[in-house]
Amino acid sequence: MLGNFVYHNPTKLYFGDEAINGLREELPKYGKNVLLIYGGGSIKKNGIYDEVIKVLKEGNKNIYEDSGVMPNPTTDKLYEGLKIARDNNVDFILAVGGGSVCDYAKAIAVSIHCNDDPWDKYYIRFEEPDCEIVPVGCVLTMVGTGSEMNAGAVITNPNTKQKIGHVFGSDVMPKFAIMNPKYTYTVPYRQMVAGIFDIMNHITEQYFSDFDDNTSDYLMEGLMKSLIHSSLIAIKNPEDYEARSNIMWIATWALNTLVEMGKTTDWMVHMIGQAIGAYTDATHGMTLSAVALPYYRYIMNDGLDKFVRFAINVWNVKPENKTKEDIATEGLNKMEEWMKTIGVTMKASELGVSVDMIDGIADATIILDGGYKKLDRNDIINILKESL
């Protein structure tokens, strides 16, 4: 049965090809000193930077820039951004980019007025902010993480080889997000499909937990079917507006906390994938695709009834004259076919993982217990070996 829960999501979304008008509407609500955060500079090539700067100047904002946010934002980058923010008394943060930029912006937001070391406070001790939180807005240019409508912030410490996410309270969620599907057209193909699998795995991480007849499971099955349909269109025509807009919308609902309500949730694919990312700096979505099937095949019998439901309701497997194991296996095989069709990484070795890294990656993996099987270190090693 559904457990007790509180649902609150304060993020306002402006969606569509005129979404930038929402930025004009929102800016007067926030401070004058704006920290503009973005990545490697692609937004300057595709014109999004100029569009955003124009709106900021129209709003008479003082603009301070923090560029060069990498796909896996590091502690060193976090400290660099904090100095810029503090030196300029920043009172509003605008993240323009994908999930990594949005995550990084939230990490900055909770750290500007923090007296402790943010890595130690938020990512080792997992404490909540006890200081002023600087408000964040997002202009989304790549989809996958759902960071535009959640309170998650993942940071990598390359010195300790740890990649850790902290999901803060709802007061850290972006105040608004500008979501124009056309802004995602120039994302390289590999990044597009990595984002697509990230979306799928966000859903399965929540879906493969609990056996109750939960409304969230019906919602997630619909999201997964829509994602599969739109992804097959997008890989043939990346500028198909309907497909890209559906993928953008699915990504938001996959991880804006709605479908997790009443669920324990799993997240072990993410824990293993993030540990791989800490060692290899590989693209996040590809670390997930490399370990997802080995993991789900490893735990399939522990959650057999849900894997059967997944096969029938998401992948249209015909159950007649088949055992439960056969149905569940066929569902995962169909998922594998789809993954190969869209072109995600299927082996961790392709990301730079070698046999001699396995022990370290296993040690760096945070073990959770919300799924169908609580893993131990040997289980993680077995899954990693299978992923190679």
C-alpha positions in Angstrom: 0.0 0.0 0.0 1.0 3.6 -0.4 3.1 4.9 2.5 2.8 8.3 4.1 4.5 11.1 2.2 4.6 14.9 1.6 4.9 16.1 -1.9 6.1 19.7 -2.7 7.7 21.0 -5.8 8.0 24.7 -6.1 9.7 25.0 -9.5 7.8 27.0 -12.2 8.3 25.7 -15.7 8.2 27.7 -19.0 8.0 25.2 -21.8 8.0 25.6 -25.6 9.7 27.5 -28.4 8.9 30.9 -26.7 10.0 29.8 -23.2 12.7 32.5 -23.1 9.9 35.0 -22.4 9.6 33.4 -19.0 13.1 34.6 -18.2 11.9 38.2 -18.7 9.0 37.5 -16.4 11.0 36.0 -13.7 14.1 38.2 -13.5 12.5 41.2 -11.7 11.7 38.9 -8.7 15.4 38.3 -8.0 18.6 40.2 -7.0 20.7 42.5 -9.2 24.0 40.6 -9.0 23.6 37.5 -11.3 26.1 34.7 -11.5 25.7 33.2 -15.1 26.9 29.6 -15.0 27.6 27.6 -18.2 29.8 24.9 -19.6 32.4 24.7 -22.3 31.1 27.5 -24.5 28.8 25.7 -26.9 26.0 28.2 -25.9 28.2 30.9 -27.5 28.3 29.0 -30.8 24.6 28.2 -31.0 23.4 31.7 -30.0 21.8 30.8 -26.7 24.4 32.8 -24.8 23.6 36.0 -26.7 19.9 35.5 -26.2 20.2 35.1 -22.5 22.7 38.0 -22.1 20.2 40.2 -24.0 17.4 39.4 -21.5 19.8 39.9 -18.5 20.8 43.3 -19.8 17.2 44.3 -20.5 16.6 43.5 -16.8 19.5 45.8 -15.8 21.4 43.0 -14.1 25.0 43.0 -13.1 26.4 39.9 -14.8 29.3 37.8 -13.5 30.3 34.7 -15.4 31.4 31.3 -14.2 32.1 29.3 -17.3 33.8 25.9 -18.0 31.6 23.7 -15.9 32.6 20.2 -16.9 30.3 17.2 -17.4 31.3 15.9 -14.0 31.7 19.1 -11.9 34.6 18.8 -9.5 35.4 20.1 -6.0 38.1 22.3 -7.4 35.5 23.9 -9.8 33.1 24.3 -6.9 35.7 26.3 -4.9 36.5 28.4 -8.0 32.9 29.2 -8.5 32.4 30.0 -4.9 35.1 32.6 -5.0 33.5 34.4 -8.0 30.1 34.4 -6.3 31.4 35.6 -2.9 33.7 38.3 -4.4 30.8 39.8 -6.3 28.0 39.4 -3.7 25.9 37.3 -6.0 22.3 37.1 -5.0 20.9 35.1 -8.0 22.3 32.3 -10.0 21.3 31.5 -13.6 22.4 28.1 -14.9 22.5 27.8 -18.7 23.2 24.2 -19.8 22.4 20.6 -19.0 22.2 18.7 -15.8 25.8 19.1 -14.7 25.5 22.9 -15.0 22.2 22.9 -13.0 23.6 20.5 -10.4 26.7 22.7 -10.0 24.6 25.8 -9.7 22.7 24.3 -6.8 25.9 23.2 -5.1 27.1 26.8 -5.4 23.7 28.1 -4.1 23.9 26.2 -0.8 27.6 27.0 -0.3 28.0 30.7 -0.8 26.9 31.6 2.7 28.1 28.3 4.3 30.9 28.6 6.9 31.9 24.9 6.6 33.7 23.2 3.7 30.8 22.3 1.4 32.3 19.0 0.3 32.6 17.9 3.9 29.3 19.2 5.0 27.1 18.2 2.2 28.8 15.2 0.5 30.5 13.5 3.4 28.3 14.3 6.4 25.1 14.8 4.2 23.9 17.7 6.3 21.3 20.1 5.2 22.0 23.8 4.6 21.7 26.0 7.7 22.6 29.2 5.9 21.0 31.5 3.4 20.4 29.7 0.1 20.9 31.8 -3.1 18.0 31.2 -5.5 18.7 29.4 -8.8 17.0 29.6 -12.2 17.8 27.2 -15.1 17.8 27.6 -18.9 18.0 24.0 -20.1 20.1 23.1 -23.2 20.4 19.3 -22.7 17.9 16.9 -21.2 18.4 13.8 -19.1 19.0 14.5 -15.4 15.7 16.3 -14.5 18.0 18.7 -12.5 15.8 21.6 -13.7 13.0 20.5 -11.4 14.7 18.7 -8.5 17.1 19.4 -5.6 19.9 17.0 -6.6 23.5 18.1 -7.0 26.2 15.7 -7.9 29.9 16.7 -7.4 33.0 14.7 -8.0 36.1 14.8 -5.8 38.9 13.6 -8.1 41.4 13.5 -5.2 39.4 10.9 -3.3 37.9 9.3 -6.4 34.3 9.9 -5.1 31.3 11.1 -7.1 28.5 11.8 -4.8 25.0 13.2 -5.1 23.1 15.1 -2.4 19.4 15.5 -2.7 18.5 18.6 -0.8 15.2 19.9 0.4 12.6 21.6 -1.9 14.0 25.0 -1.0 17.1 24.2 -3.1 15.0 23.4 -6.2 15.3 25.9 -9.0 12.8 28.7 -8.7 12.0 28.4 -12.4 13.2 26.6 -15.6 13.2 27.7 -19.2 12.6 24.7 -21.4 12.8 25.2 -25.1 13.2 21.9 -26.9 15.0 23.7 -29.8 17.8 24.6 -27.5 18.7 20.9 -27.4 19.0 20.4 -31.1 22.8 21.1 -31.2 23.7 18.6 -28.5 26.0 16.0 -30.1 24.3 12.7 -30.9 26.3 10.8 -28.2 25.2 13.2 -25.5 21.6 13.1 -26.7 21.4 9.3 -26.4 23.3 9.3 -23.1 20.6 11.7 -21.8 17.9 9.4 -23.2 19.3 6.4 -21.2 19.7 8.6 -18.1 16.0 9.3 -18.3 15.1 5.6 -18.7 17.3 4.6 -15.8 15.9 7.3 -13.6 12.5 5.7 -14.2 13.6 2.1 -13.7 15.5 3.0 -10.5 12.2 4.0 -9.0 10.0 1.4 -10.8 12.0 -1.6 -9.6 11.1 -1.2 -6.0 8.1 -2.4 -4.0 5.5 -4.9 -5.3 2.3 -3.0 -4.4 -0.2 -1.9 -7.1 1.2 1.7 -7.0 -0.2 4.5 -9.1 3.4 5.6 -9.6 4.1 2.4 -11.5 1.4 3.1 -14.0 2.7 6.6 -14.5 6.3 5.3 -15.0 5.2 2.6 -17.5 3.6 5.4 -19.6 6.7 7.5 -19.4 8.9 4.6 -20.5 6.7 3.8 -23.4 6.6 7.4 -24.5 10.4 7.6 -24.2 11.0 4.5 -26.2 8.7 5.8 -29.0 10.2 9.3 -29.1 13.8 8.1 -28.9 13.4 6.0 -32.0 12.2 9.1 -33.9 14.9 11.4 -32.5 17.8 9.1 -33.5 16.6 9.3 -37.1 15.8 13.0 -37.0 17.3 14.9 -34.0 15.4 18.0 -35.0 12.0 16.5 -34.8 10.3 19.0 -32.5 7.6 16.7 -31.2 10.1 13.9 -30.3 12.6 16.2 -28.7 9.9 18.1 -26.8 8.4 14.8 -25.5 11.9 13.6 -24.4 12.4 16.9 -22.6 9.1 16.6 -20.8 9.6 13.0 -19.9 13.0 13.8 -18.4 11.5 16.4 -16.1 8.8 14.1 -14.8 11.1 11.2 -14.5 13.0 12.9 -11.7 11.0 15.8 -10.2 10.1 13.6 -7.2 6.5 12.9 -8.3 6.8 9.2 -9.3 8.9 8.3 -6.3 6.0 9.0 -4.0 5.1 5.9 -2.0 8.1 4.0 -3.4 11.3 2.9 -1.6 13.3 3.3 -4.8 16.5 1.5 -5.7 19.3 3.7 -7.2 22.1 1.0 -7.2 22.7 1.4 -11.0 23.4 5.1 -10.2 25.6 4.3 -7.3 27.8 1.9 -9.3 27.7 4.2 -12.4 28.8 7.2 -10.3 31.7 5.2 -8.8 32.8 4.4 -12.4 32.5 8.0 -13.3 34.7 9.0 -10.4 37.5 6.7 -11.7 37.1 7.4 -15.4 35.3 10.8 -15.8 33.0 9.0 -18.3 29.7 10.4 -19.5 27.2 9.8 -16.8 24.4 8.3 -19.0 26.9 5.9 -20.5 28.1 4.6 -17.1 24.5 3.8 -16.4 24.0 2.0 -19.7 27.1 -0.1 -19.1 26.0 -1.5 -15.8 22.2 -1.5 -16.0 21.6 -4.8 -17.7 24.2 -6.7 -15.7 22.6 -5.3 -12.6 19.0 -6.0 -13.5 19.8 -9.5 -14.7 21.6 -10.1 -11.4 18.6 -9.1 -9.3 15.8 -10.2 -11.7 14.7 -13.3 -9.7 14.6 -11.2 -6.5 12.0 -8.9 -8.1 10.6 -11.4 -10.6 6.9 -10.3 -10.6 7.9 -6.7 -11.3 10.2 -7.7 -14.1 7.4 -9.7 -15.6 5.1 -6.7 -15.4 7.9 -4.6 -17.0 8.2 -7.0 -19.9 4.5 -7.2 -20.6 3.5 -3.6 -20.0 6.5 -1.7 -21.3 8.0 -4.1 -24.0 4.8 -5.8 -25.1 6.1 -9.3 -24.4 3.4 -12.0 -24.9 3.2 -14.1 -21.8 1.3 -17.1 -23.1 3.0 -20.5 -22.6 6.1 -18.9 -20.9 7.5 -19.1 -17.4 7.9 -16.0 -15.4 11.6 -16.2 -15.8 11.2 -16.5 -19.6 8.9 -13.4 -19.7 11.2 -11.3 -17.5 14.3 -12.3 -19.5 12.6 -11.5 -22.8 11.7 -8.0 -21.4 15.4 -7.3 -20.5 16.5 -8.7 -23.9 14.1 -6.2 -25.6 15.5 -3.4 -23.5 19.0 -4.5 -24.7 17.9 -4.4 -28.3 16.5 -0.8 -27.8 19.8 0.3 -26.1 21.8 -1.0 -29.0 19.5 0.6 -31.5 19.9 4.1 -30.0 23.6 3.5 -29.6 24.5 3.7 -25.9 27.6 2.1 -24.4 27.0 -1.5 -23.5 30.3 -2.4 -21.8 32.2 -0.6 -19.0 35.5 -1.5 -20.6 34.6 0.9 -23.4 34.6 3.7 -20.8 38.1 2.9 -19.6 37.2 0.5 -16.8 39.8 -2.3 -16.4 40.0 -5.3 -14.2 42.5 -3.7 -11.8 40.0 -0.9 -11.1 37.2 -3.2 -10.0 38.1 -3.4 -6.3 38.5 0.4 -6.1 35.2 1.0 -7.8 33.4 -1.5 -5.6 34.8 0.3 -2.5 33.6 3.7 -3.8 30.1 2.4 -4.4 27.6 3.5 -1.9 25.3 0.6 -1.0 21.6 1.4 -0.6 18.7 -0.9 0.4 15.6 0.3 -1.3 15.6 -2.3 -4.1 14.8 -6.0 -4.4 18.2 -7.1 -3.2 20.7 -5.4 -0.9 24.0 -5.9 -2.5 27.3 -6.6 -0.7 30.8 -5.8 -2.0 31.1 -9.2 -3.7 27.8 -8.7 -5.5 29.1 -5.3 -6.8 32.3 -6.9 -8.0 30.4 -9.6 -9.8 28.2 -7.0 -11.5 31.2 -5.0 -12.5 33.0 -8.0 -14.0 29.9 -8.9 -16.0 29.7 -5.3 -17.2 33.2 -5.5 -18.8 
